Amino acid sequence: MASFDAGKVAASRLWAVTRLPYLASALFAADVVDQPGCATIAVDETWHLYADPDVVDTMEVEELGKLLVHLVGHLLRHHAHRADAVGVAESGRGEPWNRASDAEINDDLQDDGMIPSCAPEVPADLGCEPGKLAETYLDRCPPGPRRWDCGSGADGSERPWDSRDGVGPQQAELLRLGVAAEVQRHAAQQPGTVPGGWLRWAESILPSRIDWRRVIAAEIRRGVAAVSGMVDYTYRRPSRRAFSWPDAILPSMYRPLPSVAVVCDTSGSMHDQLLGRALAEVEGILVRGGLRQAQLRVLAVDTNVHAVRRVSRVGQVVLAGGGGTDMAAGIEAAATLRPKPSLIVVLTDGFTPWPEAPPKGVRVVIGILEQSGGLQPSLAAPSWARVVHIEDPPYASGNVASAGRGRRA
């Protein structure tokens, strides 16, 4: 049985990444699977990308790269979930929805010349204005067959070749959070290079309008400035002037590096979407503050510390737990890390006991992740910490998965 040209697929991915680097993690997360006879290249909801070898053979590397970008666009924008929300399967509107969702994606690929010729639908083809969502295009979509079957990852209707194994809902949500953070970072570093539609999508995933970022940024700057000004003696290495005093052991000078520890509440009551967004915001503050090469350690805590990991990007965070809540244990563990952190940032919904006294020599900022219409914590945050209330903004309908669909492994 013939299989697809793996070299061509790899080359097409690399070609796509060089043009849209902020989509790199999504492009490489999609697992390509041989599916002879399916007569298409399509995705399912578990991030499998099914490729008919005969179809792959007919495409040039650049054209295949454009199609891969288009297909992961369906997954990132959660088109299958949104199709279920508007009853596409029940109403038999799978083909119009495929065309409408294609137009939503291609609208943001047009200026970069990244629209695949096999799935070329744009809003103008549907008689619609650009900059809208698939739900709007669906209502105005004229009759006609779809140009390309993008799979169940686009319309939510299962195909015979679909698999139930692969990227789960929680991992998929973290992938979306990571890509959204990359979109915002790329737009900040190279203004004007990211299409407005991708920026609006990233904003719906990781809103940046909340003021708590300024508070945490100020605390980070204060902690970093304090540590950066510290100079002390050490005997771990000889002084550069030791040769002048051969009969004495002289210490050398050292300057400690700034370090930040983030304590993440991973208990059963936590809102996954809020936690992921807050982590990405903290990462963005650290990067903008020039701390990428410094130490950022993330602790996953419910009633126990389940993971301590040094990270440079939000996608490297391991969120383990799912039991009760005790942030006092997390703060204590963070304060005993070596080297000692300059600042501890706690992200929690507030349903937790707190230490009676602050850790010695460490600033603490507590971010209370609020949920719209939710219960209020019965225990107030401690007065010795800087407390920031992080609002739960209304997300764009259908743009993200519902939060709290289960716990982290």
C-alpha positions in Angstrom: 0.0 0.0 0.0 1.4 3.4 -1.0 2.2 5.9 1.7 2.5 9.7 1.5 5.8 11.4 0.9 7.0 12.1 4.4 9.8 14.3 3.1 7.4 16.5 1.2 5.1 16.9 4.3 8.1 17.8 6.4 9.3 20.4 3.9 5.8 21.9 3.6 5.6 22.3 7.4 9.0 24.1 7.5 8.0 26.2 4.5 4.8 27.3 6.4 6.6 27.9 9.7 9.1 30.3 8.0 6.1 32.4 6.7 3.8 32.2 9.8 6.2 31.4 12.7 3.5 32.2 15.3 1.6 29.0 14.2 4.7 26.7 14.5 3.5 24.8 17.6 0.1 24.1 16.0 1.7 23.0 12.7 4.0 20.5 14.4 1.4 19.3 16.9 -0.9 17.9 14.1 0.0 14.2 13.6 0.0 13.2 9.9 -1.6 9.8 9.2 -1.7 7.8 6.0 -5.3 7.4 4.8 -5.3 6.0 1.2 -8.6 6.4 -0.6 -10.0 9.3 1.5 -9.4 11.6 -1.5 -8.6 14.5 0.7 -6.2 15.9 3.3 -8.3 16.6 6.4 -8.2 17.0 10.2 -10.2 15.5 13.0 -10.9 17.0 16.5 -8.0 15.0 18.0 -5.4 16.9 15.9 -4.8 14.0 13.4 -4.2 15.1 9.9 -5.3 12.4 7.4 -3.5 12.4 4.0 -4.4 10.5 0.9 -0.9 9.7 -0.7 -2.4 10.3 -4.2 -3.6 13.7 -3.2 -0.2 14.6 -1.6 1.6 13.6 -4.8 -0.4 16.1 -6.8 0.6 19.1 -4.7 3.8 21.2 -4.6 5.5 21.8 -1.3 4.2 25.4 -1.1 0.6 24.4 -1.9 0.7 21.7 0.7 2.1 24.1 3.3 -0.7 26.5 2.6 -3.2 23.7 3.1 -1.6 22.7 6.4 -1.9 26.2 7.7 -5.5 26.3 6.6 -6.3 23.0 8.3 -4.7 23.9 11.7 -6.7 27.1 11.5 -9.9 25.1 11.8 -8.5 23.4 14.9 -7.2 26.6 16.5 -10.5 28.4 16.0 -12.4 25.4 17.4 -14.7 25.2 14.3 -16.0 21.7 15.1 -17.2 22.8 18.5 -18.7 26.0 17.1 -20.5 23.9 14.4 -22.0 21.8 17.1 -23.1 25.0 18.9 -25.1 26.2 15.9 -26.5 22.7 15.1 -24.7 22.2 11.8 -25.0 18.4 11.9 -28.7 18.4 12.9 -29.6 20.8 10.1 -27.5 19.1 7.5 -25.5 22.2 6.8 -22.1 20.6 6.9 -21.0 21.8 3.4 -22.1 25.4 3.9 -20.4 25.5 7.3 -17.2 24.2 5.7 -17.3 27.0 3.2 -18.1 29.6 5.8 -15.3 28.5 8.1 -12.9 28.3 5.2 -13.8 32.0 4.4 -13.1 33.0 8.0 -9.6 31.5 7.9 -8.7 32.5 4.4 -9.7 36.1 5.2 -6.6 36.3 7.4 -4.4 34.4 5.0 -5.1 36.5 1.9 -2.6 39.4 2.4 0.2 36.9 3.0 -0.6 34.9 -0.2 -1.3 31.8 2.0 -4.7 30.8 0.7 -4.6 27.2 -0.6 -5.9 26.9 -4.2 -7.9 23.7 -3.3 -9.8 25.6 -0.6 -10.0 29.1 -1.8 -13.2 30.4 -0.4 -13.1 34.0 0.9 -15.9 36.2 2.3 -16.3 38.0 -1.1 -17.2 34.6 -2.7 -20.1 34.3 -0.2 -21.2 37.9 -0.9 -20.1 38.9 2.6 -17.9 41.6 4.2 -14.5 40.6 5.5 -13.6 40.5 9.1 -16.6 38.4 10.3 -17.0 35.0 11.8 -18.1 31.7 10.2 -21.5 32.0 12.0 -22.2 35.2 10.1 -21.0 33.8 6.8 -23.1 30.6 7.3 -26.4 32.6 7.5 -25.5 34.4 4.2 -23.8 31.5 2.4 -25.4 30.9 -1.0 -26.1 27.3 -2.1 -23.3 25.2 -3.5 -21.0 22.3 -2.6 -17.8 22.8 -0.6 -14.6 23.0 -2.6 -12.6 20.8 -0.2 -13.5 18.4 2.6 -11.5 19.7 5.6 -12.7 16.9 7.9 -14.5 16.6 11.2 -12.1 19.1 12.7 -13.9 21.7 10.6 -17.6 20.7 10.9 -17.8 18.3 13.8 -19.3 15.5 11.7 -17.4 12.2 12.1 -15.6 10.7 9.1 -15.0 6.9 8.7 -11.3 7.4 9.1 -11.4 9.4 12.3 -9.6 8.3 15.4 -10.5 8.8 19.1 -6.9 8.7 20.2 -4.7 11.8 19.9 -4.6 15.3 21.5 -7.2 15.5 24.2 -9.4 18.5 25.0 -7.1 19.9 27.7 -4.0 19.5 25.7 -5.8 21.1 22.7 -6.8 24.1 24.9 -3.2 24.5 26.1 -2.0 24.4 22.4 -4.5 27.2 21.6 -3.3 29.3 24.6 0.3 28.8 23.5 -0.4 29.8 19.9 -2.4 32.8 21.1 0.5 34.0 23.2 2.9 33.5 20.3 0.6 35.6 18.1 0.5 38.5 20.6 4.3 38.2 21.1 5.0 38.3 17.4 2.7 41.2 16.9 4.4 43.1 19.7 7.9 42.4 18.3 7.0 43.0 14.6 4.0 45.3 14.4 1.9 45.0 11.3 3.1 41.4 10.4 0.1 39.6 12.0 -3.3 39.8 10.3 -6.1 41.5 12.3 -8.2 38.3 12.4 -5.5 36.3 14.2 -4.9 39.2 16.6 -8.7 39.3 17.4 -8.7 35.5 17.9 -5.7 35.7 20.2 -7.3 38.5 22.2 -10.4 36.4 22.7 -8.2 33.6 24.1 -5.8 35.9 26.1 -7.4 39.2 26.7 -4.9 41.9 27.5 -7.2 44.7 28.7 -7.1 43.9 32.4 -5.1 46.2 34.7 -3.6 43.5 36.9 -0.7 43.1 34.5 0.6 46.6 35.5 0.5 45.6 39.1 2.4 42.4 38.7 4.8 44.1 36.3 5.5 46.8 38.9 6.1 44.1 41.6 8.4 42.2 39.2 10.4 45.3 38.4 10.7 46.1 42.1 11.9 42.6 43.0 14.3 42.5 40.1 15.7 45.9 41.0 16.3 44.8 44.6 18.1 41.6 43.6 20.1 43.3 40.8 21.4 45.8 43.3 22.7 43.1 45.7 26.4 42.4 45.6 28.0 40.0 48.1 31.2 38.0 48.7 31.6 34.3 47.9 34.3 31.7 48.5 33.0 29.4 45.8 35.6 30.7 43.4 38.9 32.5 44.1 39.3 36.2 43.7 40.9 37.6 40.6 43.3 39.4 43.0 44.3 36.2 44.8 47.8 36.2 43.2 48.6 39.4 45.0 48.1 37.8 48.4 49.4 34.2 48.1 49.1 33.6 51.9 45.5 34.6 52.1 42.2 33.2 50.7 40.3 36.1 49.2 36.6 35.9 48.3 35.3 37.1 45.0 32.2 39.2 44.4 29.0 37.9 42.9 25.7 39.4 41.8 22.6 37.2 42.2 20.3 36.7 39.2 16.6 37.7 39.6 14.3 34.7 40.0 10.5 34.4 39.9 8.4 31.5 41.2 4.7 31.1 40.0 2.5 29.0 42.3 -0.4 27.7 40.3 -3.6 26.4 42.0 -4.4 23.1 40.2 -7.2 22.0 42.5 -10.5 20.7 41.3 -12.2 24.1 41.6 -9.9 25.9 39.3 -11.0 27.4 35.9 -8.6 26.0 33.3 -9.1 28.9 30.8 -8.4 31.6 33.4 -5.4 29.8 34.7 -3.9 29.3 31.2 -4.5 32.9 30.3 -2.9 34.2 33.5 0.2 32.1 33.0 0.6 33.5 29.5 0.2 37.0 30.8 2.9 36.5 33.5 5.1 35.0 30.8 4.6 38.0 28.6 5.5 40.4 31.5 8.7 38.5 32.2 9.7 38.5 28.5 8.9 42.2 28.1 11.0 42.8 31.3 14.0 41.2 29.8 13.9 38.1 32.0 13.7 35.4 29.4 17.2 34.1 30.4 16.5 34.5 34.1 14.9 31.9 36.3 11.1 31.3 36.0 9.9 28.3 38.0 6.3 27.1 38.0 4.8 25.0 40.9 1.6 23.0 40.4 -0.1 22.8 43.7 -3.4 21.6 45.1 -2.9 20.4 48.7 0.5 19.2 47.7 3.2 20.3 45.4 2.9 18.0 42.3 5.4 19.6 39.9 8.2 22.1 40.0 9.5 23.1 36.6 11.7 25.7 35.1 10.1 27.1 32.0 10.7 29.8 29.4 7.3 29.5 27.7 3.8 28.8 28.8 3.6 25.6 26.7 6.2 24.0 28.9 4.1 24.3 32.1 3.0 21.0 33.6 -0.3 21.4 35.5 -0.8 18.4 37.7 -3.3 18.0 40.6 -7.0 18.1 40.9 -7.6 17.6 44.6 -8.2 20.0 47.4 -6.5 23.4 47.9 -3.8 24.7 50.1 -1.7 27.5 48.7 0.2 27.8 52.0 2.0 24.6 51.0 2.9 26.1 47.6 4.2 29.4 49.1 6.3 27.5 51.6 7.7 25.2 48.9 8.4 28.2 46.6 10.2 30.1 49.4 12.6 27.2 50.0 13.6 26.9 46.4 17.3 27.4 45.6 18.2 29.9 44.4 15.7 31.7 46.5 13.1 33.5 44.3 12.9 37.3 44.3 9.1 37.2 43.8 6.4 34.6 44.3 3.3 35.0 42.2 0.3 32.9 43.3 -2.6 32.3 40.9 -5.7 30.8 42.5 -9.4 31.1 42.7 -9.1 32.1 46.4 -10.7 29.0 47.9 -7.7 28.1 50.0 -6.2 28.6 53.5 -3.2 31.0 53.7 -0.1 31.2 55.8 -0.3 33.3 58.9 3.0 35.1 58.1 4.8 36.0 54.9 7.9 34.1 53.8 11.0 35.9 54.9 12.8 38.0 52.3 10.4 37.3 49.4 7.7 39.5 47.9 4.4 37.8 47.3 1.7 38.8 44.7 -1.6 36.9 44.8 -3.8 36.9 41.7 -7.4 35.9 42.5 -8.9 34.5 39.4 -12.5 35.5 39.5 -15.3 33.7 37.7 -18.4 35.5 36.5 -21.4 34.5 38.6 -19.3 32.3 40.8 -19.1 32.0 44.6 -16.8 34.3 46.5 -14.0 32.8 48.7 -14.8 32.6 52.3 -11.2 33.3 53.4 -9.8 36.7 52.6 -6.3 36.9 51.1 -3.6 37.8 53.6 -2.9 41.5 54.2 0.9 41.0 53.9 0.7 40.1 50.2 -0.2 42.3 47.2 -3.6 41.1 46.1 -4.8 41.5 42.5 -8.3 40.5 41.4 -8.3 39.2 37.8 -11.6 39.5 36.1 -13.2 36.7 34.0 -14.0 38.7 30.8 -16.8 37.4 28.4 -15.2 35.4 25.7 -16.3 35.6 22.1 -19.0 33.0 21.5 -17.7 29.7 20.3 -14.1 30.9 20.0 -12.9 28.9 22.9 -13.9 25.7 24.5 -16.0 25.7 27.6 -13.8 25.7 30.7 -13.7 23.0 33.4 -14.3 20.0 31.1 -12.3 17.8 33.4 -9.1 17.8 35.3 -5.5 17.7 34.3 -3.7 14.5 34.3 
